[in-house]
Amino acid sequence: AVIAIGNCASFGGIPGANAEVTKATAASEVVLEMNEDKPVICVAGCPPHPDWLMGTIMDVLLWVEGKKERPELDENGCLKRFYKSTIHENCERKPSFESKEFLLDWNDSEGIDDLCLIRMGCRGLKALGDCPVRHWNSDVSWCVGVNAPCHGCTKPGFYRKLPHGPKQ
């Protein structure tokens, strides 16, 4: 098996946005040309969480050694156990979303730590990953936890729709 690490290797990433110039190609496309029977397992994210990488490597090694079934993948070729729910499902700001309390201006410091960031471009409704549960930086925080909207970096082509301002 081949493990594609990060959005660029998994899906072409930002360099693939202008592939005619950069010649950037997803690892799965390169491997398919070389050996269509070789599985490619993606570890999506920009960057991917270290736990996603290590967990994927462990699952692949156990599978190759015959000690575990083939890892269950989602439609993007990622391990389902890391990418099975949306960011929104586990977001600590979900109660604000449900009560329609949205941040509308980055200069509004009151409530910035609690208000839903969907109107500021958060893509957590569609992005898959366990970021709100797993956290980053030795379990310190994650993007939304430090008042940045989720950019959906686990999705192929996430960079095409990066937010540029409030959505009314």
C-alpha positions as CSV (number, residue, x, y, z in Angstrom):
1,A,0.0,0.0,0.0
2,V,1.0,3.6,-0.4
3,I,0.1,6.2,2.2
4,A,-0.5,9.7,0.8
5,I,0.2,12.2,3.6
6,G,-1.6,15.6,3.6
7,N,-4.0,17.2,1.2
8,C,-1.3,17.7,-1.5
9,A,-0.3,14.1,-1.7
10,S,-3.8,12.9,-1.2
11,F,-5.7,15.1,-3.7
12,G,-3.2,17.4,-5.4
13,G,-3.7,20.2,-2.9
14,I,-2.9,23.9,-3.5
15,P,-0.2,23.1,-6.1
16,G,-2.7,21.1,-8.0
17,A,-4.9,24.2,-8.4
18,N,-2.8,25.1,-11.4
19,A,-1.7,21.6,-12.4
20,E,-1.0,22.6,-16.0
21,V,1.8,24.7,-14.7
22,T,2.9,22.9,-11.6
23,K,2.4,19.4,-12.8
24,A,1.2,18.6,-9.3
25,T,-0.6,15.3,-9.1
26,A,-2.3,13.3,-6.4
27,A,-0.3,10.3,-5.3
28,S,-3.3,8.0,-6.1
29,E,-3.1,9.1,-9.8
30,V,0.6,8.4,-10.0
31,V,0.3,5.0,-8.3
32,L,-2.7,4.1,-10.5
33,E,-0.5,4.7,-13.6
34,M,2.2,2.5,-12.2
35,N,0.1,-0.3,-10.6
36,E,-3.6,-0.1,-10.6
37,D,-3.8,-2.9,-8.0
38,K,-1.8,-1.1,-5.3
39,P,-4.0,0.6,-2.7
40,V,-3.5,4.2,-1.8
41,I,-4.6,5.3,1.6
42,C,-5.0,9.0,2.2
43,V,-4.3,11.0,5.3
44,A,-6.1,14.2,4.5
45,G,-5.5,17.6,6.1
46,C,-3.4,20.6,5.6
47,P,-1.5,19.6,7.6
48,P,-2.9,16.2,8.8
49,H,-3.0,15.6,12.5
50,P,0.0,13.4,13.6
51,D,-2.4,11.0,15.3
52,W,-4.1,10.4,11.9
53,L,-0.7,9.6,10.3
54,M,0.5,7.3,13.1
55,G,-2.9,5.6,13.3
56,T,-3.0,5.0,9.5
57,I,0.5,3.6,9.5
58,M,-0.3,1.3,12.4
59,D,-3.5,0.1,10.7
60,V,-1.7,-0.5,7.4
61,L,1.2,-2.4,9.1
62,L,-1.2,-4.6,11.0
63,W,-3.2,-5.2,7.8
64,V,-0.1,-6.1,5.8
65,E,1.0,-8.5,8.5
66,G,-2.4,-10.2,8.4
67,K,-3.2,-9.2,12.0
68,K,-6.1,-6.9,11.1
69,E,-8.7,-6.6,8.3
70,R,-8.1,-4.1,5.5
71,P,-8.7,-0.6,6.9
72,E,-12.2,0.8,6.2
73,L,-11.9,3.8,4.0
74,D,-14.2,6.6,3.1
75,E,-15.0,7.9,-0.4
76,N,-11.8,9.9,-0.4
77,G,-9.6,6.9,0.5
78,C,-9.1,8.1,4.2
79,L,-9.5,5.9,7.3
80,K,-13.1,6.3,8.3
81,R,-12.3,6.2,12.0
82,F,-10.6,9.6,11.7
83,Y,-12.9,11.2,9.2
84,K,-16.4,9.8,10.0
85,S,-18.1,12.8,11.4
86,T,-18.2,16.5,10.4
87,I,-16.3,19.1,12.4
88,H,-19.7,20.7,13.2
89,E,-21.0,17.6,14.9
90,N,-18.5,17.8,17.7
91,C,-17.8,21.6,17.7
92,E,-17.9,23.3,21.0
93,R,-19.7,26.2,19.3
94,K,-22.5,24.0,18.0
95,P,-24.9,25.3,20.7
96,S,-24.4,28.9,19.3
97,F,-25.1,27.6,15.8
98,E,-28.3,26.0,17.0
99,S,-29.4,29.2,18.8
100,K,-28.4,31.3,15.8
101,E,-25.7,33.2,17.6
102,F,-23.1,34.1,15.0
103,L,-20.0,36.2,14.9
104,L,-20.5,38.8,12.2
105,D,-17.5,41.0,12.6
106,W,-13.9,40.0,13.5
107,N,-13.6,43.3,15.4
108,D,-16.4,42.3,17.8
109,S,-14.4,41.0,20.7
110,E,-17.5,40.3,22.8
111,G,-18.5,36.7,22.4
112,I,-15.7,35.9,20.0
113,D,-14.8,32.8,22.0
114,D,-18.3,31.4,22.0
115,L,-20.2,32.5,18.9
116,C,-20.6,30.3,15.8
117,L,-18.1,31.1,13.0
118,I,-20.3,29.9,10.1
119,R,-21.0,33.5,8.9
120,M,-17.2,34.1,9.0
121,G,-16.6,31.3,6.5
122,C,-16.4,28.2,8.7
123,R,-16.7,25.1,6.6
124,G,-17.2,22.7,9.5
125,L,-20.7,21.7,8.4
126,K,-19.2,19.8,5.5
127,A,-15.6,19.0,6.5
128,L,-14.9,15.6,8.0
129,G,-12.4,15.1,10.8
130,D,-12.2,14.6,14.6
131,C,-10.3,17.9,15.2
132,P,-12.8,19.2,17.9
133,V,-12.3,16.0,19.9
134,R,-8.6,15.2,19.2
135,H,-7.2,18.8,19.3
136,W,-3.7,19.8,18.1
137,N,-0.5,20.8,19.8
138,S,-0.5,18.2,22.4
139,D,-4.2,18.4,23.0
140,V,-4.1,22.2,23.6
141,S,-6.6,23.5,21.0
142,W,-7.7,23.5,17.4
143,C,-8.6,26.0,14.6
144,V,-12.0,26.9,15.9
145,G,-10.8,26.8,19.5
146,V,-8.4,29.7,18.7
147,N,-11.2,31.7,16.9
148,A,-10.3,30.7,13.3
149,P,-13.0,29.2,11.1
150,C,-12.6,25.7,10.0
151,H,-11.2,25.9,6.4
152,G,-12.2,22.3,5.6
153,C,-8.6,21.3,4.9
154,T,-9.5,17.6,4.9
155,K,-11.6,17.9,1.8
156,P,-10.2,17.7,-1.7
157,G,-10.1,21.1,-3.3
158,F,-10.7,22.9,0.1
159,Y,-8.5,25.8,-1.1
160,R,-10.9,26.7,-3.9
161,K,-13.5,28.1,-1.5
162,L,-11.5,29.7,1.3
163,P,-13.4,32.4,3.1
164,H,-12.6,36.0,2.3
165,G,-15.1,37.7,4.6
166,P,-18.4,37.5,6.4
167,K,-21.2,35.5,4.8
168,Q,-24.5,37.3,5.3
